[in-house]
């Protein structure tokens, strides 16, 4: 049952689209798994975002980001404020994301 409301930043929607587009050029089943796994992790976040660990990346400007790993290579970064969850980034962990702005 949904206890938290997940807000996805418009920038993140673009990231999701680009990741799915890339995967679809390589493998349609992989793109489909990416989409299904993202939906699954989104539902889990809405149920209890605290089941996911804090991200220990010291380069993040704001401490308190939680991370949810999905689709083998991807990481969703989010913060929790009351009963609202803000998804701020979806990263491909195979890439160097040190230049990504938060």
Number of C-alpha atoms within 10 A of each C-alpha: 8 11 13 19 17 21 13 15 13 11 13 16 15 12 16 18 13 12 18 20 14 14 17 15 10 11 13 14 11 16 19 15 17 22 17 14 17 21 13 12 17 19 18 18 23 19 16 15 24 14 12 15 12 16 16 12 10 8 9 14 10 10 13 15 21 20 23 21 17 20 17 11 12 19 19 20 19 24 20 18 8 8 12 15 19 16 24 18 21 23 19 16 12 8 8 9 10 8 7 9 8 8
